[in-house]
Amino acid sequence: MQPAPSYRLVILDFDGTLADTFPWFAGVLNATAARYGFRAVEPDAVETLRGLDARAVMRRLAVPRWKLPLIARHMRRLAARDAATLAVFPGIPDMLFRLRGGGIALAVVSSNREDVVRRVLGPDSAALIGHYACGAATFGKARAFRRVVRAAGIPPDAVLCLGDELRDHQAAARAGLAFGAVTWGFTRTVALAEAGPDHLFADPAAVLAALLPERATGVRPDDDRTVACGDRGQPLSRCEPLAAQGSASAGPVSGAATGPCSEPSRSPRASEPSGTHSAGRASIESEDGRTLR
């Protein structure tokens, strides 16, 4: 097993990576399909969709490309309406706290709205995020990744993107960044592994074990924060710094676990091993660093 590179910035997806939003997403999807004229999803089709990338899902559901911005805006409004019912996955607050305390800068790039992301994370976890690029277009994450990396002033080879979808991996590759696939979200583990990510993580503890082998306890981050405005058309120079909110201690997970891009009722599983991809194969790595096959 090769040691993990020394990453200085981790860029995180929100839906399905930080927040368990798939049950909510599944609950509003078919009403949205009726509204915008694409195919409804039958319960027995979910597993098939979980093995596809976003473009293949759009083809399967017959979503016209020109309607995608309208659908995305509608879903963002619904997420804002229902934000109080959404929650982060177990272990996420501790993961964020320990990564930041270990000297790794954090950013969120999401198609969701920034106010929704902050509300679901809670003030303590939200204050650990140094850069937000929210409202990104469905296929616009590569551009947002580059913007965040420039704003952070960190070399691309010291940046890791974490996400649960194949489009996250594709965007990281287009931006020239390493990608860590998380298996607790929407896309099936086998599909993520076959795409050849740099890392394959089964739970937040595995992320910590790979990126912080000494398991740093964490300290309060600096209060100066920069907001990246994603695809909203505002240059970073026009975004105002954010004041730190709350304490840096990881708050409890609250609210019903629901919402887009994770499997219904799935949460990080300690029993499913994490992995790193090497030479076209996903090597399986346990939390204590042993390589399994």
Sequence and secondary structure as in RCSB ss.txt:
>XXXX:A:sequence
MQPAPSYRLVILDFDGTLADTFPWFAGVLNATAARYGFRAVEPDAVETLRGLDARAVMRRLAVPRWKLPLIARHM
RRLAARDAATLAVFPGIPDMLFRLRGGGIALAVVSSNREDVVRRVLGPDSAALIGHYACGAATFGKARAFRRVVR
AAGIPPDAVLCLGDELRDHQAAARAGLAFGAVTWGFTRTVALAEAGPDHLFADPAAVLAALLPERATGVRPDDDR
TVACGDRGQPLSRCEPLAAQGSASAGPVSGAATGPCSEPSRSPRASEPSGTHSAGRASIESEDGRTLR
>XXXX:A:secstr
       SEEEE  BTTTB  HHHHHHHHHHHHHHHT     GGGHHHHTTS HHHHHHHHT  GGGHHHHHHHH
HHHHHHTGGG  B TTHHHHHHHHHHTT EEEEEESS HHHHHHHH HHHHTT  EEEES  TT HHHHHHHHHH
HHT  GGGEEEEESSHHHHHHHHHTT EEEEETTSSS HHHHHHT  SEEESSHHHHHHHH TT        S B
  B TTSS  GGGS  B   S SS     S    SSS TT    TTS EEEEETTEEEEE TTS EE 
